[in-house]
Amino acid sequence: MVGLSRAPRRLTERQRQLAGDLITEHGDDLWNLALVIGGSRQAAEDLLASALIRALPHLDRVTAPPPIYLRTVMLNLRTTEWQRRKGITISPYAALPEWNTGRDEATTVALRTDVSQALAGLAPRQRAVVVLRYLEDRPISEVAQILGCSEATVRSQAHRGLAQLRSAPWLARQADDETTRSAP
């Protein structure tokens, strides 16, 4: 993760303190978001570093809580990159946040790859909504605040994104495997 030694020198002591507290308290969550929307470890490092450099000078003046502001900056940076580079390919091997499913490692890796491929197929706004709403388990109002849109937009993007994920062949195959395994 990016250390504060790389931060611009024009930061005040208060801004440095806010940044240190932000990284200490929310660093893992911010890293997981960067990893999911970045698509790879390298892209996540670049995204988080760029977001920190852009956000740090403004942390003491923003009205939103600093973690939400930094998430907004990361999502805006990534959306801008998507808009600049239409057709960007995202590595399907990006690590998603860990969870214990009781499955063997090979099944977990296959599921992670399938989810990454499905997320990569979503439009940028839909992907951001699905990641924030379901992977980070954030309420609709907070997702709307982070993305700077209405709650209705979040709900509609989540609905469309989930519909597209449900129709993804690799996730449908995974669901079929689950029902076959649980059937007597």
PASEBA-1860 file (N, C-alpha, C; in nm, 3 decimals):
! residues 184
1> MVGLSRAP> 0.084/-0.117/0.000/0.000/0.000/0.000/0.089/0.124/0.000 ~ 0.033/0.235/-0.037/0.107/0.359/-0.049/0.131/0.419/0.088 ~ 0.254/0.458/0.115/0.286/0.522/0.242/0.269/0.672/0.231 ~ 0.267/0.737/0.345/0.250/0.882/0.346/0.375/0.955/0.299 ~ 0.488/0.886/0.293/0.610/0.952/0.248/0.600/0.994/0.101 ~ 0.512/0.930/0.024/0.492/0.968/-0.117/0.394/1.083/-0.133 ~ 0.329/1.123/-0.026/0.228/1.229/-0.034/0.296/1.361/-0.071 ~ 0.223/1.449/-0.138/0.280/1.579/-0.175/0.324/1.656/-0.051
9> RRLTERQR> 0.428/1.737/-0.065/0.484/1.811/0.048/0.395/1.926/0.092 ~ 0.301/1.968/0.011/0.218/2.083/0.046/0.110/2.050/0.149 ~ 0.107/1.928/0.199/0.008/1.891/0.299/0.039/1.955/0.433 ~ -0.065/1.998/0.501/-0.048/2.051/0.636/-0.036/1.934/0.733 ~ 0.004/1.964/0.854/0.016/1.859/0.955/-0.121/1.796/0.983 ~ -0.224/1.876/0.983/-0.362/1.825/1.004/-0.401/1.729/0.893 ~ -0.368/1.764/0.768/-0.400/1.677/0.656/-0.322/1.545/0.665 ~ -0.197/1.552/0.705/-0.117/1.430/0.722/-0.177/1.342/0.831
17> QLAGDLIT> -0.223/1.403/0.939/-0.285/1.328/1.047/-0.414/1.260/1.000 ~ -0.497/1.335/0.926/-0.620/1.278/0.871/-0.589/1.160/0.778 ~ -0.487/1.176/0.695/-0.449/1.070/0.602/-0.400/0.947/0.678 ~ -0.319/0.967/0.778/-0.270/0.855/0.858/-0.384/0.780/0.926 ~ -0.478/0.855/0.983/-0.594/0.793/1.047/-0.679/0.718/0.945 ~ -0.697/0.778/0.828/-0.777/0.715/0.723/-0.715/0.583/0.680 ~ -0.587/0.582/0.657/-0.519/0.459/0.612/-0.520/0.354/0.722 ~ -0.498/0.397/0.845/-0.498/0.303/0.957/-0.635/0.238/0.976
25> EHGDDLWN> -0.740/0.319/0.974/-0.874/0.268/1.003/-0.941/0.200/0.883 ~ -0.919/0.250/0.764/-0.994/0.203/0.647/-0.907/0.147/0.536 ~ -0.779/0.129/0.561/-0.687/0.086/0.457/-0.724/-0.045/0.391 ~ -0.765/-0.144/0.472/-0.800/-0.275/0.414/-0.924/-0.266/0.326 ~ -1.025/-0.193/0.372/-1.147/-0.177/0.292/-1.118/-0.102/0.162 ~ -1.037/0.002/0.171/-1.003/0.078/0.051/-0.922/-0.008/-0.046 ~ -0.831/-0.088/0.008/-0.750/-0.177/-0.076/-0.841/-0.279/-0.147 ~ -0.936/-0.338/-0.073/-1.026/-0.436/-0.135/-1.109/-0.373/-0.247
33> LALVIGGS> -1.158/-0.252/-0.225/-1.234/-0.184/-0.329/-1.145/-0.158/-0.451 ~ -1.024/-0.108/-0.427/-0.932/-0.081/-0.538/-0.900/-0.209/-0.614 ~ -0.885/-0.319/-0.542/-0.854/-0.446/-0.605/-0.969/-0.496/-0.691 ~ -1.090/-0.482/-0.641/-1.206/-0.530/-0.717/-1.232/-0.443/-0.839 ~ -1.230/-0.311/-0.823/-1.260/-0.227/-0.940/-1.138/-0.207/-1.029 ~ -1.019/-0.230/-0.975/-0.898/-0.218/-1.055/-0.877/-0.337/-1.146 ~ -0.913/-0.454/-1.100/-0.902/-0.573/-1.183/-0.773/-0.650/-1.165 ~ -0.670/-0.588/-1.110/-0.543/-0.657/-1.086/-0.472/-0.586/-0.972
41> RQAAEDLL> -0.372/-0.652/-0.917/-0.297/-0.593/-0.806/-0.227/-0.464/-0.848 ~ -0.165/-0.465/-0.965/-0.095/-0.345/-1.014/-0.192/-0.229/-1.036 ~ -0.303/-0.258/-1.100/-0.401/-0.153/-1.124/-0.458/-0.100/-0.993 ~ -0.477/-0.189/-0.895/-0.527/-0.147/-0.764/-0.427/-0.056/-0.694 ~ -0.300/-0.091/-0.700/-0.197/-0.007/-0.639/-0.195/0.132/-0.702 ~ -0.200/0.136/-0.835/-0.200/0.264/-0.905/-0.325/0.345/-0.872 ~ -0.439/0.279/-0.870/-0.565/0.346/-0.843/-0.567/0.404/-0.703 ~ -0.527/0.326/-0.604/-0.528/0.374/-0.466/-0.426/0.486/-0.446
49> ASALIRAL> -0.309/0.471/-0.505/-0.208/0.576/-0.493/-0.256/0.706/-0.558 ~ -0.313/0.696/-0.676/-0.363/0.816/-0.745/-0.475/0.882/-0.666 ~ -0.565/0.800/-0.612/-0.676/0.854/-0.534/-0.625/0.923/-0.408 ~ -0.529/0.864/-0.341/-0.474/0.925/-0.220/-0.406/1.058/-0.252 ~ -0.329/1.060/-0.359/-0.259/1.183/-0.396/-0.358/1.294/-0.431 ~ -0.466/1.257/-0.500/-0.566/1.359/-0.534/-0.649/1.403/-0.415 ~ -0.680/1.308/-0.325/-0.772/1.339/-0.215/-0.705/1.403/-0.094 ~ -0.580/1.372/-0.068/-0.516/1.419/0.056/-0.520/1.570/0.075
57> PHLDRVTA> -0.494/1.650/-0.025/-0.498/1.795/-0.002/-0.636/1.849/0.034 ~ -0.740/1.770/0.010/-0.876/1.818/0.030/-0.947/1.756/0.150 ~ -0.881/1.665/0.220/-0.949/1.589/0.325/-1.004/1.675/0.438 ~ -0.936/1.784/0.471/-0.984/1.866/0.583/-1.096/1.961/0.541 ~ -1.127/1.967/0.412/-1.230/2.059/0.365/-1.356/1.992/0.312 ~ -1.352/1.863/0.287/-1.469/1.796/0.228/-1.577/1.776/0.332 ~ -1.701/1.777/0.287/-1.814/1.760/0.378/-1.847/1.612/0.399 ~ -1.814/1.528/0.303/-1.839/1.384/0.316/-1.733/1.325/0.410
65> PPPIYLRT> -1.765/1.214/0.475/-1.664/1.146/0.555/-1.545/1.107/0.467 ~ -1.422/1.118/0.515/-1.304/1.089/0.432/-1.305/0.954/0.360 ~ -1.349/0.843/0.425/-1.349/0.717/0.349/-1.444/0.720/0.230 ~ -1.557/0.783/0.246/-1.653/0.793/0.136/-1.596/0.883/0.026 ~ -1.533/0.992/0.065/-1.472/1.081/-0.033/-1.363/1.008/-0.112 ~ -1.280/0.930/-0.043/-1.173/0.858/-0.112/-1.230/0.750/-0.204 ~ -1.336/0.683/-0.163/-1.401/0.586/-0.251/-1.455/0.655/-0.376 ~ -1.515/0.771/-0.357/-1.567/0.847/-0.470/-1.455/0.884/-0.566
73> VMLNLRTT> -1.343/0.929/-0.512/-1.229/0.964/-0.597/-1.180/0.841/-0.673 ~ -1.170/0.726/-0.606/-1.124/0.604/-0.674/-1.220/0.564/-0.785 ~ -1.348/0.567/-0.756/-1.446/0.529/-0.859/-1.445/0.627/-0.976 ~ -1.432/0.755/-0.947/-1.425/0.854/-1.055/-1.300/0.835/-1.140 ~ -1.186/0.809/-1.076/-1.063/0.785/-1.151/-1.078/0.662/-1.242 ~ -1.136/0.556/-1.188/-1.152/0.434/-1.266/-1.252/0.455/-1.380 ~ -1.359/0.526/-1.353/-1.458/0.554/-1.457/-1.395/0.637/-1.568 ~ -1.317/0.736/-1.530/-1.247/0.819/-1.630/-1.155/0.733/-1.715
81> EWQRRKGI> -1.084/0.640/-1.652/-0.996/0.551/-1.728/-1.077/0.464/-1.823 ~ -1.191/0.412/-1.777/-1.276/0.331/-1.863/-1.325/0.412/-1.982 ~ -1.361/0.538/-1.958/-1.410/0.621/-2.066/-1.300/0.652/-2.165 ~ -1.179/0.671/-2.117/-1.067/0.699/-2.207/-1.028/0.578/-2.289 ~ -1.033/0.464/-2.226/-0.987/0.341/-2.291/-1.103/0.244/-2.306 ~ -1.194/0.274/-2.395/-1.307/0.185/-2.421/-1.253/0.047/-2.457 ~ -1.319/-0.055/-2.410/-1.277/-0.191/-2.441/-1.160/-0.238/-2.357 ~ -1.139/-0.175/-2.241/-1.029/-0.215/-2.154/-1.049/-0.360/-2.111
89> TISPYAAL> -0.943/-0.438/-2.110/-0.953/-0.575/-2.064/-0.909/-0.580/-1.918 ~ -0.987/-0.650/-1.840/-0.960/-0.661/-1.698/-0.923/-0.805/-1.669 ~ -0.817/-0.823/-1.596/-0.773/-0.956/-1.562/-0.881/-1.028/-1.481 ~ -0.920/-1.147/-1.522/-1.022/-1.219/-1.446/-0.966/-1.281/-1.319 ~ -0.838/-1.262/-1.293/-0.775/-1.325/-1.178/-0.754/-1.230/-1.062 ~ -0.824/-1.119/-1.062/-0.812/-1.025/-0.951/-0.868/-1.090/-0.825 ~ -0.800/-1.069/-0.716/-0.842/-1.129/-0.590/-0.960/-1.052/-0.533 ~ -1.060/-1.125/-0.492/-1.174/-1.065/-0.426/-1.154/-1.080/-0.276
97> PEWNTGRD> -1.224/-1.003/-0.196/-1.209/-1.018/-0.051/-1.234/-1.163/-0.009 ~ -1.156/-1.207/0.089/-1.163/-1.345/0.135/-1.289/-1.371/0.215 ~ -1.343/-1.489/0.199/-1.452/-1.536/0.283/-1.439/-1.686/0.294 ~ -1.482/-1.741/0.405/-1.471/-1.883/0.430/-1.600/-1.951/0.387 ~ -1.593/-2.032/0.283/-1.711/-2.099/0.231/-1.713/-2.247/0.265 ~ -1.605/-2.297/0.323/-1.597/-2.439/0.353/-1.567/-2.522/0.230 ~ -1.530/-2.460/0.119/-1.498/-2.531/-0.004/-1.347/-2.553/-0.012 ~ -1.309/-2.641/-0.101/-1.167/-2.659/-0.122/-1.111/-2.539/-0.200
105> EATTVALR> -0.982/-2.527/-0.202/-0.916/-2.411/-0.262/-0.943/-2.399/-0.412 ~ -0.945/-2.511/-0.483/-0.968/-2.507/-0.628/-1.107/-2.452/-0.661 ~ -1.206/-2.492/-0.584/-1.341/-2.443/-0.606/-1.350/-2.294/-0.577 ~ -1.282/-2.252/-0.472/-1.281/-2.110/-0.435/-1.215/-2.027/-0.545 ~ -1.104/-2.074/-0.598/-1.034/-2.001/-0.705/-1.122/-1.996/-0.830 ~ -1.188/-2.106/-0.862/-1.277/-2.108/-0.980/-1.393/-2.011/-0.962 ~ -1.452/-2.009/-0.843/-1.562/-1.917/-0.817/-1.515/-1.772/-0.825 ~ -1.399/-1.743/-0.768/-1.343/-1.608/-0.772/-1.319/-1.564/-0.916
113> TDVSQALA> -1.268/-1.656/-0.997/-1.245/-1.624/-1.138/-1.377/-1.597/-1.210 ~ -1.477/-1.680/-1.183/-1.607/-1.662/-1.246/-1.671/-1.528/-1.207 ~ -1.664/-1.494/-1.079/-1.720/-1.367/-1.033/-1.645/-1.250/-1.096 ~ -1.513/-1.260/-1.103/-1.434/-1.152/-1.164/-1.470/-1.134/-1.311 ~ -1.486/-1.245/-1.383/-1.525/-1.237/-1.524/-1.663/-1.174/-1.539 ~ -1.754/-1.213/-1.451/-1.889/-1.158/-1.458/-1.888/-1.009/-1.428 ~ -1.813/-0.967/-1.327/-1.805/-0.824/-1.294/-1.740/-0.745/-1.407 ~ -1.641/-0.805/-1.472/-1.574/-0.736/-1.582/-1.669/-0.710/-1.698
121> GLAPRQRA> -1.775/-0.790/-1.708/-1.871/-0.773/-1.817/-1.974/-0.665/-1.792 ~ -1.978/-0.611/-1.672/-2.075/-0.506/-1.640/-2.026/-0.370/-1.687 ~ -2.120/-0.280/-1.711/-2.086/-0.141/-1.742/-2.020/-0.081/-1.617 ~ -1.936/0.020/-1.634/-1.864/0.078/-1.520/-1.954/0.120/-1.404 ~ -2.063/0.187/-1.432/-2.151/0.233/-1.323/-2.217/0.114/-1.254 ~ -2.260/0.015/-1.332/-2.322/-0.104/-1.273/-2.221/-0.179/-1.186 ~ -2.099/-0.189/-1.236/-1.996/-0.259/-1.159/-1.969/-0.187/-1.027 ~ -1.959/-0.055/-1.032/-1.936/0.023/-0.910/-2.050/0.002/-0.811
129> VVVLRYLE> -2.174/0.005/-0.860/-2.289/-0.013/-0.772/-2.289/-0.153/-0.711 ~ -2.266/-0.255/-0.792/-2.268/-0.392/-0.742/-2.156/-0.414/-0.640 ~ -2.038/-0.362/-0.668/-1.926/-0.378/-0.575/-1.955/-0.308/-0.443 ~ -1.999/-0.183/-0.449/-2.026/-0.109/-0.326/-2.145/-0.166/-0.250 ~ -2.249/-0.200/-0.323/-2.373/-0.243/-0.258/-2.364/-0.385/-0.201 ~ -2.305/-0.477/-0.277/-2.310/-0.617/-0.237/-2.177/-0.672/-0.186 ~ -2.064/-0.632/-0.244/-1.936/-0.681/-0.192/-1.895/-0.605/-0.066 ~ -1.921/-0.474/-0.063/-1.889/-0.396/0.056/-2.009/-0.383/0.150
137> DRPISEVA> -2.124/-0.432/0.109/-2.245/-0.433/0.191/-2.282/-0.295/0.243 ~ -2.286/-0.199/0.152/-2.321/-0.061/0.188/-2.468/-0.034/0.159 ~ -2.531/0.050/0.239/-2.671/0.084/0.213/-2.684/0.168/0.086 ~ -2.803/0.168/0.029/-2.828/0.239/-0.096/-2.795/0.387/-0.083 ~ -2.831/0.448/0.029/-2.805/0.591/0.047/-2.655/0.622/0.045 ~ -2.575/0.536/0.104/-2.430/0.559/0.105/-2.369/0.538/-0.033 ~ -2.417/0.437/-0.106/-2.369/0.414/-0.243/-2.403/0.535/-0.329 ~ -2.524/0.589/-0.313/-2.565/0.707/-0.390/-2.475/0.825/-0.356
145> QILGCSEA> -2.441/0.841/-0.230/-2.354/0.952/-0.190/-2.214/0.934/-0.249 ~ -2.161/0.813/-0.245/-2.027/0.787/-0.298/-2.022/0.814/-0.449 ~ -2.124/0.769/-0.520/-2.125/0.782/-0.666/-2.180/0.916/-0.714 ~ -2.238/0.994/-0.622/-2.291/1.125/-0.660/-2.413/1.115/-0.749 ~ -2.501/1.021/-0.718/-2.623/1.004/-0.797/-2.740/0.982/-0.701 ~ -2.859/0.967/-0.757/-2.977/0.947/-0.673/-2.988/0.801/-0.629 ~ -3.067/0.780/-0.525/-3.090/0.643/-0.477/-3.164/0.561/-0.582 ~ -3.251/0.624/-0.658/-3.323/0.553/-0.765/-3.224/0.502/-0.870
153> TVRSQAHR> -3.122/0.581/-0.901/-3.020/0.538/-0.997/-2.945/0.418/-0.943 ~ -2.912/0.421/-0.814/-2.843/0.307/-0.753/-2.929/0.182/-0.762 ~ -3.057/0.195/-0.729/-3.145/0.079/-0.734/-3.158/0.024/-0.876 ~ -3.174/0.113/-0.974/-3.190/0.065/-1.111/-3.060/0.003/-1.164 ~ -2.945/0.063/-1.133/-2.818/0.007/-1.177/-2.791/-0.127/-1.109 ~ -2.826/-0.137/-0.982/-2.810/-0.265/-0.910/-2.900/-0.371/-0.972 ~ -3.023/-0.334/-1.003/-3.117/-0.429/-1.064/-3.064/-0.478/-1.198 ~ -3.021/-0.385/-1.282/-2.970/-0.422/-1.415/-2.841/-0.503/-1.404
161> GLAQLRSA> -2.753/-0.461/-1.313/-2.627/-0.533/-1.294/-2.649/-0.674/-1.246 ~ -2.739/-0.691/-1.148/-2.768/-0.825/-1.097/-2.834/-0.912/-1.203 ~ -2.921/-0.852/-1.284/-2.985/-0.928/-1.393/-2.880/-0.977/-1.491 ~ -2.783/-0.892/-1.522/-2.677/-0.933/-1.614/-2.588/-1.040/-1.551 ~ -2.561/-1.026/-1.420/-2.481/-1.128/-1.352/-2.553/-1.263/-1.349 ~ -2.684/-1.258/-1.327/-2.761/-1.383/-1.324/-2.761/-1.453/-1.460 ~ -2.750/-1.376/-1.566/-2.751/-1.436/-1.699/-2.612/-1.475/-1.747 ~ -2.508/-1.443/-1.670/-2.371/-1.477/-1.709/-2.355/-1.629/-1.710
169> PWLARQAD> -2.307/-1.687/-1.819/-2.301/-1.833/-1.830/-2.211/-1.897/-1.724 ~ -2.100/-1.833/-1.689/-2.010/-1.894/-1.591/-2.069/-1.894/-1.451 ~ -2.153/-1.795/-1.418/-2.218/-1.796/-1.287/-2.338/-1.889/-1.287 ~ -2.407/-1.900/-1.400/-2.518/-1.995/-1.410/-2.466/-2.137/-1.393 ~ -2.349/-2.165/-1.451/-2.287/-2.296/-1.437/-2.253/-2.322/-1.290 ~ -2.204/-2.222/-1.222/-2.169/-2.234/-1.080/-2.294/-2.261/-0.997 ~ -2.404/-2.192/-1.028/-2.530/-2.213/-0.956/-2.583/-2.354/-0.982 ~ -2.571/-2.403/-1.107/-2.614/-2.539/-1.139/-2.532/-2.640/-1.060
177> DETTRSAP> -2.402/-2.617/-1.046/-2.316/-2.706/-0.969/-2.359/-2.708/-0.823 ~ -2.397/-2.592/-0.769/-2.441/-2.584/-0.630/-2.569/-2.664/-0.607 ~ -2.667/-2.650/-0.698/-2.793/-2.722/-0.680/-2.773/-2.872/-0.699 ~ -2.685/-2.911/-0.790/-2.657/-3.053/-0.809/-2.591/-3.112/-0.685 ~ -2.500/-3.039/-0.627/-2.427/-3.085/-0.509/-2.519/-3.096/-0.388 ~ -2.614/-3.003/-0.374/-2.702/-3.004/-0.256/-2.822/-3.095/-0.273 ~ -2.848/-3.145/-0.393/-2.962/-3.234/-0.417/-2.934/-3.371/-0.355 ~ -3.036/-3.437/-0.295/-3.013/-3.567/-0.232/-2.991/-3.679/-0.330
END
